[in-house]
Amino acid sequence: MCDDAIVLCPLLERNLEVLRARLGAPGNADVLIRRFRSGAFASALVAVDGMVNSVLADENILKPCMDLPHSAGADVPPDRRVGYLMENAVSVLPMKMKDNIDEILADVLSGQSALLCEGCATACVMDTRGFEKRTIGRPESEKVVLGPHESFSESIRTNITLIRRIVQREELTTEFVTAGGAMKTRCALLYLRGTADETLLSRIRSRIEGCSYDFPLTTGDVERLIERHPLSLIPECVRTERPDRAASFLAEGQIVVLTDGSPDVIGAPATVYHLLHTPDDATLRWQYGTFLRLIRLIGVLIHLLLPGVFLSILRFHPQLLSPMLLTSVYETGSRVPIPVYLEALLMTLAFDLITEAGLRAPGALGSALGIVSGLILGQSAVSADIVSPLLLIVVAASGLGGFCVPNYELSIGLKIAQLALMTCGAFGGLYAMGLCAAALLCQLCAMRSVGSPLTAPVAPHRPGNRDILLRLPIKYQKARAFFAGKNR
Amino acid sequence: MPEKTADQRVHAAWRSRACAASFACGASVFAFGAGIAMPLSLNAVWLSALPCVPLCALAAARCVVLSRRIQAGGGMRKWRAALLAAVMLASCAFLTASLVSLAGYTLLEQARAVSCALLTVGFLLAAAAPRMQGVSRLCFAVRFVLPAAMLLCGLAFLPQRDSPGLYPLLGPGAGPVLAGTAAMLSCAAPALMLLLPLTSSRVSDAPTPPIMLFAGRAAAGAALGTALLLLYALPGGYEAMRARSVWGERLTFPLSGGAQQPLIRMLMLLLQLFALQLGAVSLLCAAEDALCLALPALRKHRAGLLLCAAALAALMLLLTHAGYTAALIAAPLIALPAALTLLPALSPRGAGKEACG
């Protein structure tokens, strides 16, 4: 039994030898293996330095065990020694009994401590995690005017606690699953029993557990595992860094997936409308929420269509502009030495460049960089007749519309769609733009999020909550989403 | 998943499919009506299209009946599926020709006809790539918005004063009107897509919803096409309409006193193009489905869709060479294979004869 090294054996020295070999000790300086005498028998504590709370391990495990009189536990059968220590000495919560070496090692590497005893083929794994972590901060990408201002951190345990603090229901269940091959990443599935659909839950679970990549997975990677349309421009799941939003996902019947080491969580299944909602919509009165959603929708349409429509009109359908405006456009455009499509493409890319630089620049420098580069570059480009002022307005308005998109992933997808539509508009006018838009819409309508249609409940129709584009008064929002196990 | 949800899923899939058939019927009625009966003008153009409304409903109802019999019999015969694929492809080519003709006359006047045709086929292929689900759900999503917008824009073209000239429906005018009516009956052919089972294997065995759901939708689509022809016929006088010789020109709404705004004209044009495109994509997807039923090996790597798109591109190149008016002349022939496909549904004993293929 000792030779196959899959499970522990009663020989403490042999067990430690196997663990040392697997962890690379003593060459691996982080591995802590502390042998000590606990009453009438020898024991050992295995942990990883820096991952455990050393004060907790000293005060609650080592000290009480070593303080036992030398005769203590002499009459206890060897296979129950670990249990004896847990009952009489150790004062740590939570504790689990394990005999599988792979599982014990996975726990030790995640910051827990394993207590082994001579003559006992079982180890006690105790949660002594005490590594450094970031404190709960303010959300960066989902800011709100009113409502909670706390966001998730990189610790999965802290994140679960943040959700539990809001959803204080007995149905809230946490399931831990492991994704990845050699480098296992711990994920947690949170759902409301009876509200979340069991089929969807098992689908998500199997997709995560089926992964065998040998690299640490982030929330983005886990999202890719859940998705089934890798070529699509629209994300199939919704991500949030806000505990209150995650709680609303749970209440709706979604399954929330947390990944250890990532400060955001996934809500699945999602609809395309989830990607356009913000927490503000729920905290404000329904009229204000509806108004904001309409503004956002207009912003999205401007972002997506305006540059393409502008190029189409300019190149193929000038009759749509008034003669005065047309004269002005052609006058300013005639001074620009490059074709209008190239001009629009360069300006759009310059706008994206400034946005990206502003995002990556540290702290307050980012906004300053955006303003300065936008103003100086724009003004200089117009003065030097590299771009026409009207195109500058079009690109700026389109970019402004892009900032209305609340979902970061969706905003990037829309930027790509915008470039595609712009190219169609420049070379095929409104006709090609219409064809392209219809093709994109067909793709969108055919998409599914964990098996649930992305455009439902509008197409196809599904009964359930009608909180889609317009925010309704609260009395009309009793029903859960269509994908929930129970509709009310 | 609860059984109720599974039923809802099946029902939703059929409703979406019915909407796609409805759009295709409506688009065909409008495109064909404007092409064939247009020179007759005013009263004749929409009166010729009127018989299409009950015919589309009847075709849809018979399709559902036959579909149930086929399901009970174990499957569709290969020859029937192949015939259905040919009908769908021909209808798709007709609608694509309408699309290209209208675009070539209005939005892309300077473009070469071949480039325009190939561009259209390329985008139709892209829209059909996610299978029937995508386009039928899109049809379902815009089932109220698009017709309402088209009718509103169409109303803007109504004349501010009485239009002169009524075409004689009796006497010397009876012959051309009846000929136009007979030719227009092929517009019910797109309803045949309801004969095809749902693609998803999980829902193919589920019972289909009531016949009226399909018949009502197909009739609504055809009625919309007829209503657009009515709106289309009202503003222009007989002489003005007769002068329109090109098919693409006939598909545009005539200028009236109330519709001087180029923006409304453009919006109407885009809506028309969108409706025609939805119809064409639906028929392309249906042609693929039917072809894969006839030759199941074509399901692999979407060979069925690629084959249909290639056939469509070839047809479009042929039409570009021969002139799009050829599509108008050939389109009534679609009615023959369509009728042949539906023949067993017309006899009460057809049920037992639909053995598996």
Interface residues (C-beta under 8 A of the other chain):
Chain A: D197 T199 F316 H317 Q319 L320 G428 G429 L430 Y431 A432 G434 L435 C436 A438 A439 L441 C442 Q443 L444 C445 A446 M447 P453 T455 A456 V458 A459 P460 H461 R462 P463 G485
Chain B: M1 P2 Q8 R9 A12 A13 R15 S16 A103 L107 L108 A111 C116 L119 T120 F123 L124 A126 A127 A128 A129 P130 R131 Q133 G134 V135 R137 L138 F140 A141 P262 L263 M266 L270 L273 F274 Q277 L278 V281
